[in-house]
Amino acid sequence: MRTTLAVIFGGQSSEHGVSCLTAREVLAAIDPERYDVVPIGITTGGRWVQEDANFGELAPGTLPQVREDFPDFSWDRIGDLDVVFPLLHGPWGEDGTIQGLLEMAGVRYVGAGVLASSVGMDKPFTKTVFSAAGLPQLPYVTIQAWEWDAKRDRVEARIHALGLPVFVKPARAGSSSGVTPVHSWDELTAAVMTAREFDPKVIVESAAHQKREVECAVIQDERGMPMASEVGEIVVAADTSHEYYDFEAKYLDGTSTNVVPAEISETVRQRIRDYALQAFDAIGCEGLARVDFFLTDSVDGGLVINEINTMPGFTPFSMFPKLWQASGVEYAELIDRLIQAALARPTGLR
């Protein structure tokens, strides 16, 4: 008897299109002999539909969307699902919300639970947990919406103490949505307002000096023990307009390259893998994660942790599957391992 597997994608976050790309790749890799697949799309307006993720050829520089012309997904079918693969990125999906819904329904699912998903999505809370775990980080300031509106001078003083340049980011968004580098303090207000278009809570971080962006992936084995992958590096072409690894460089214009394995010393490679496992454990993660780092020329021997992503992308551009491929786990096998791990995990408290 085949396992009934729902794949949920799309959603209401700014990463809707990226989620759709991820779903297209994952659905193509799932073995139809083993799984009875139920694709479920969530439109940008929040409607759940019975999709198929067959988006056809996409024009250059565009991303797909869940279509409105599909029939509604019937909530009566939730109880018929053996396991769910929630391929949602950003708020209302990667942040513990859909995980809580599935917990209440008693349905198994791939990936982190409610708490780990919430902590991993909220950058200031992630940093608080990482600090308690002793992981090296760059200095930062969190801006609450009320504080920016009512205590602007106090907030700006804390930010100015970071020194220039800084990066201004939404606290709970991904794929570099709403991120602005600030090189002059007269750019700060506009950068904060851009971030607030995505999230009322904002984080301002010191810029890593002469940084390289490196990443490591984590999954759990059949016993639940986390395992770290090979380490890769994101390289953005020098002759482009991209100052950093932004949304366009990631998904639209092909100006970034995944270099796997990263050209780093074995000592640094092992340190990154150790930190990735430590970060995974610190937030109580389950299933999978991608942990991102900066290699700099000044802090902790050159290595600081940037963030953890509890539902990394599986698009053709995504680092997560490339890291595991370099570690000996091919794409289809990786997907199956994640599903099987979810099926083996009990529902409820664990």
DALIN-V667802 format. One record per backbone hydrogen bond with DSSP energy under -1.0 kcal/mol. CO is the residue of the C=O (numbers start at 1). NH is the residue of the N-H. Records with the same first field share a line. If there is no record, write none. Layout:
# DALIN-V667802
CO=NH  NH
This chain:
# DALIN-V667802
3=36
4=82  83
5=38
6=85
7=40
8=87
9=42
13=16
15=19
16=20
17=21
18=22
19=23
20=24
21=25
22=26
23=27
24=28
31=34  35
34=3
36=5
38=7
40=9
41=49
42=11
43=46
47=43
48=73
49=41  51
53=55
59=62
71=50
74=77
75=78
77=80
78=81
83=6
84=110
85=8  87
86=88
90=94
96=100
97=101
98=102
99=103
100=104
101=105
102=107
108=84
113=117
114=118
115=119
116=120
117=121
118=122
122=126
123=127
124=128
125=129
126=130
127=131
128=132
129=133
130=135
131=134
136=305
139=206
141=204
143=202
144=148
145=149
146=150
147=151
151=155
152=156
153=157
154=158
155=159
156=160
157=161
159=162
160=163
165=207
166=182
167=205
168=180
169=203
171=123
174=177
176=179
180=168
182=166
184=187
185=188
187=191
188=192
189=193
190=194
191=195
192=196
195=198  199
201=171
202=143
203=169
204=141
205=167
209=297
212=295
213=234
214=293
215=232
216=291
217=229
218=289
219=227
221=224
225=221
227=219
231=262
232=215
233=259
235=257
244=246
246=250
247=251
248=252  253
255=237
257=235
259=233
262=264
265=269
266=270
267=271
268=272
269=273
270=274
271=275
272=276
273=277
274=278
275=279
276=280
277=281
278=282
279=283
280=285
286=288
287=220
289=218
290=309
291=216
292=306  307
293=214
294=304
295=212
299=302
300=303
302=296
304=294
307=292
309=290
315=318
319=323
320=324
321=325
322=326
324=329
325=328
330=334
331=335
332=336
333=337
334=338
335=339
336=340
337=341
338=342
339=343
340=344
